[in-house]
Each structure stands twice: as structure tokens, then as C-alpha cells.
Amino acid sequence: MAKVSTYLNFPGTTEQAFLFYREVFGGDFLGPIMRFTDIPPQPGQALLSEQDRNLILHIELPILGGHVIMATDASESMGFRMKYGNNMSINLEPDTRAETERLFQALSHHADVEMPLTDMFWGAYFGTLADQFGVRWMFNCEEKKV
């Protein structure tokens, strides 16, 4: 079965971010949390520092409606160039306004609220924010105001 997921890169804060997201959405991580120390030794591979060995290589968390977010730590010491930007958002479409408000409030912790939740002309209850880790979230709830 086909599926869609979102992959995120963090500059050494993947574990902190995903513990926070698990608090917000509940549930459990899918599979084991893989760390760079789990990579089998390869011929010619440089030894990783103790700090880099404990970084997250891969982690997965179901968040809403079967959508899964995945991530890795993009360490500069391993040649990655991490750059925050506005080229990625995770679009959430909760079933109810109450759930939309709960998720928006939880993710708003130390966040930059770009647009508070508002009834929009296309009929949705909509808002956007960039969370404390620089990840952009869009909320689009179709449940009508009562």
C-alpha cells in the first residue's frame, strides 16, 4: 500500500524534537530508534566522535491519520549542511476543531505563530506556525463552527 511521510533533518536535536512530538501526538515510535553507533563498520570509514555516535540516525513517529514523520540528525562533523528554511510544512487535517485547537496549542510552545487559527473563506479553520525546532505546521480543519 502506498503511503506518504515527511522526513526532517535536525542539527543534533532530533531526539529532543521527537520526544516533544510524541508528547503532543501520543503513541509510540515505529521500530527501534537507530543511532549512528548502530551503523556497522565500513572499510575506510572514519571513526565517529562519541557525541556523533549517540546522534539519531533514523526515527519514525505516526502523528495523525496514518501520516508518519521520520528524521535524522544532520551533523556538520559528518559533512551535512543543515539550513532552516520555509520550503517544508507538515499539513494537519484533524477531524474536529477541538483537536485542531489542542494540537495548535501544544505545538505553539516556544513557537512562532505565523497565523492564529481562523475561519477562512474556503470554509476551513486554518492556522500556521513554526515550532521551537523550526518545523512549519499548517492546520486545516473542515469541521464547521457550531
C-alpha positions in Angstrom: 0.0 0.0 0.0 1.3 3.4 -0.9 1.9 5.9 1.9 3.2 9.4 2.4 5.5 10.5 5.2 7.6 13.6 6.0 11.4 13.4 6.6 13.0 16.0 8.7 16.7 16.9 9.4 17.8 18.4 12.7 21.2 19.8 13.7 21.6 17.4 16.7 18.2 17.9 18.2 16.2 15.0 16.7 15.8 13.2 19.9 14.6 16.3 21.8 12.2 17.2 18.9 10.7 13.7 18.7 10.2 13.3 22.4 8.3 16.6 22.2 6.2 15.4 19.2 5.4 12.1 20.9 4.1 14.1 23.9 1.9 16.2 21.5 0.5 13.3 19.4 0.8 10.3 21.8 1.6 6.9 20.5 4.9 5.1 20.2 7.9 5.3 17.9 7.7 2.8 15.0 10.6 0.3 15.3 13.7 1.0 17.2 15.4 4.4 17.4 18.5 3.9 15.4 21.7 5.8 16.3 24.8 6.4 14.3 26.6 3.9 16.6 24.3 1.2 15.0 26.0 1.5 11.6 28.2 -1.5 11.0 31.9 -0.6 10.5 32.7 0.0 6.8 36.2 -0.2 5.3 37.8 3.2 5.2 35.1 4.8 7.3 36.4 7.4 9.8 35.6 6.8 13.4 32.8 8.9 14.8 33.2 11.1 17.8 31.4 9.9 21.0 28.9 12.8 20.5 28.1 11.8 16.9 27.8 8.1 17.7 24.9 8.9 20.0 23.0 11.1 17.5 19.8 9.8 15.9 20.3 8.0 12.5 16.7 7.3 12.0 13.4 7.6 14.0 9.7 7.3 13.0 6.5 8.5 14.7 2.9 8.3 13.5 1.2 11.6 14.1 -2.3 11.9 12.6 -4.4 9.9 10.1 -1.7 7.4 9.4 0.9 10.0 8.5 4.4 9.3 9.7 7.2 11.7 10.4 10.8 10.5 10.2 14.1 12.2 11.0 17.8 12.1 11.3 20.5 14.3 12.9 22.3 16.2 10.2 25.7 16.7 11.8 28.2 19.1 10.3 31.0 17.0 11.6 29.8 14.3 9.2 29.6 16.7 6.2 25.9 17.8 6.4 25.0 21.4 5.9 21.8 22.0 7.9 19.8 25.0 6.7 16.4 26.1 8.1 14.0 27.4 5.5 10.4 27.8 4.6 10.3 25.1 2.0 8.7 22.4 4.1 5.5 22.3 6.1 3.5 19.4 7.6 -0.2 19.9 6.9 -2.5 18.5 9.5 -6.2 18.0 8.9 -7.8 17.0 12.2 -11.4 15.8 12.2 -12.6 18.3 14.8 -12.0 21.9 15.8 -11.3 20.8 19.3 -8.5 18.5 18.2 -7.2 21.3 15.9 -7.0 23.7 18.8 -5.4 21.1 21.1 -2.6 20.3 18.6 -2.1 24.0 17.6 -1.8 24.9 21.3 0.6 22.1 22.1 2.9 22.8 19.1 2.7 26.6 19.9 5.0 26.0 22.9 8.0 28.4 22.2 6.8 28.7 18.6 6.4 31.5 16.1 2.7 31.6 15.4 2.5 32.9 11.8 -1.3 32.8 11.6 -3.6 32.1 14.5 -6.4 29.6 13.9 -9.1 31.5 11.9 -12.2 30.6 9.9 -11.1 31.0 6.3 -13.0 31.9 3.1 -12.6 28.3 1.7 -14.5 27.0 4.7 -11.7 25.7 6.9 -10.5 26.5 10.3 -6.9 27.3 9.4 -3.6 28.5 11.1 0.1 28.2 10.7 3.2 28.2 13.0 6.9 27.4 13.0 7.6 25.3 16.1 10.5 25.6 18.5 12.6 23.4 16.2 12.0 25.4 13.1 9.4 23.0 11.6 6.5 24.7 9.9 3.0 23.3 10.6 -0.3 24.1 8.8 -3.7 23.3 10.3 -6.7 22.9 8.0 -9.9 21.6 9.8 -13.1 21.3 7.7 -15.4 20.9 10.7 -17.8 23.8 10.6 -18.3 26.2 13.6 -21.4 25.4 15.6 
